[in-house]
Amino acid sequence: MKKIILCIMLVGLFIGCGEKKEKQAAEKKKKITVLVAPWYSFPETLLQEFTAESGIEVEVENLAWDSMKNKVVTAVSAGTSPADVAQFTSGWVGSLGKDGYFEDLSGYLTEEDKKDMANIPLFSYEGKLFGIPTYNDFRLTYINKKKFMDAGIKVPVTITELSASLEKLNTIEKGSLMVPYSATSATATPWFLMTKAYGGEVFDENWNPLFAEKGSAGYKAMEFLINAYKNQLVDPNAVTYSGSDVVSNFKNGKGAVDLAGWSGNVTVYTAEDSKIKDDVQAILVPGLDGNSRTYSLAESFGIPAKAENKAEAVEFLLWLNRKDIMKKTFTEMGIFPNRISVIKELSNEGKLPFGDVVAETLPKIETLFVNAKPAWYSEFITETVTVINQMAKGSISVDEGLNKLSDFSIRVRDEK
Amino acid sequence: MKNKFVVFMILPFITLLMMFIYYPFFKSIYNSFYNFNFNTREFIGVENYIRVIKEVHRETFFNTAMYVLFSVIIEIVIACPLAYVLKNQFKGRGLVIALLILPWITPPAVNGVIWRWIYDGSYGLLNDILMKLNIIDNSKVWLASRLSSLFLIGMVHVWKVIPFMTLVFLSQLQKIPKELYEAGRVDGLKENQILVKLIIPMMKSTLCLMALQGIISAVQIFDEVYVLTGFSLDTRSLMIEDYLMIFSNLKMGQGTALALIVMTVSTLPMLLYRSIRIEKEKI
């Protein structure tokens, strides 16, 4: 009898363990990890909505931009996966993407999707797509219209008008131009944007630098920015400001012009907690002779090749790019939609602040460079922000700085 | 039997050491001779070391040397007398020691953020205090000039390291017999003379060790610099240069070579100290 009971207990235990293992496996299969920057702080209700629809739980890990990039690079170098879904920057297309560390996602999107989504080429390499664009991060100029009105200045359309406006505003309050000059990645953006505004490009199609020549658009753009700092049109502390500092300061009423603002700031600056919510106005980036140009630094989500739950990760990415969800991530998180149809719908529904300006900007959005970002993009950015920081502090002149940067870009280009 | 027991006891420690210290260390030496980047691996001999010497910004060597110089001198000059004061029993001594430990246990990045607020050129505490004391008329952007940035970042590091040094000095001071102080006083020495003529010579080896500790931690300075001034060349340390080489420029081989160079340089003073001690012991 005892033996029978013991056998039953052992069988029960065995079955129990088996069931537990199966249950654990099922649970494991139904949970994905997502590694993203802090501005993707998905509301719990939104993630629950996905779980209710798909049965897949989502665990989001938010890391600072640089730490997030470090984690991805470290994990893939070690032959592991940092998460099932990870943010993928366009600067990795020629390295992590090309070398097979991220899944090709081109097969998961329909032709209709691809036409509707801006920035697909930024994350593509030889027909493969390594990241599905999530944040249509093009640049707009924001002004504090109250300060403009108080100073009796009209909205600037040309660079000359912008310079004159800044000088006039500066007679009332110092530091009217909000631009970062610290040696951090956001510092390069205003220079790239102003180079386009002056009607030029940073590199030609063969990656020859176009900014070292006096009189070139890149040179003029840099002169504009460095002179603005020297003439105190910018807060002297800007040599320590990052891109986020500029946003929080402008939102708190400092300065009058956020020259190269994120597109997502249309919701940030008009949010309830913004001190300028009634005074802010998005405008087209002032350009030479009024010809406005802008570019996109879009962000995307990819799936590392070693991810454990690829099918679930794909399901999450496709859900995230659904039109209704994209509208929610915009209204609830300020993630500027990547689908042109969604932008139009939001604008028609009156849910897109400054919808008319955004609509006018959309056809003007260009890629940063003539070609897709090169493999040495990160290196170039680090050197660019280092040089801009040095020029602003007066350690080197614009001439020296741009020549140094030009020599550097030729060297890294030839090395690769 | 005894030997077997000793081997058994130290085996886990040796295993962990092999796994987490020696294996990565020797693997790093091996990797430093390769040009490797994800799928690429090509043996290039000492080329990485040559490239590092050619390409590393010269400023980073100077900046790191300045951090070492500022830090080690200030740390010892402050920590030693502080420990001497804390050696005495007084009301609230326990609280002072507890407060002293606070900067030491604060994570370096948090430390950097606190000091960023203190040094801020618009609303920073430092400007506020100096203006109230009529030392300056207008707010200054402290982190805009090279020397002041280097000094102020060095001070943030000092603030973090001083508690540890003070506690080490304090534990050493407490080992010195009371009779020695009394003998000094009987011989007519004042308190500061007791410190300089009796105590410091007795703590020479601890001072050397702490100086070495100071050098090693200053060579490895990263978070404080990164949070306060980003990648600015005016303040960039060798460790930040190494970080940029590996994580931003994806030059893994060169980054490994630079890390090994930095490690070797920071080990040199320790080797020097050991060789001097061995020589002295022989005499």
Interface residues (C-beta under 8 A of the other chain):
Chain A: D66 K69 N70 V73 T74 V76 S77 S95 L96 D99 G100 Y101 S182 A183 T184 D235 P236 N237 V239 T240 S242 W376 S378 E379 I381 T382 V385 T386 N389 Q390 K393 S395
Chain B: N37 F38 N39 R116 D120 G121 S122 V141 L143 A144 S145 R146 L228 T229 G230 F231 S232 L233 D234 R236 L244 F247 S248 N249 L250 M252
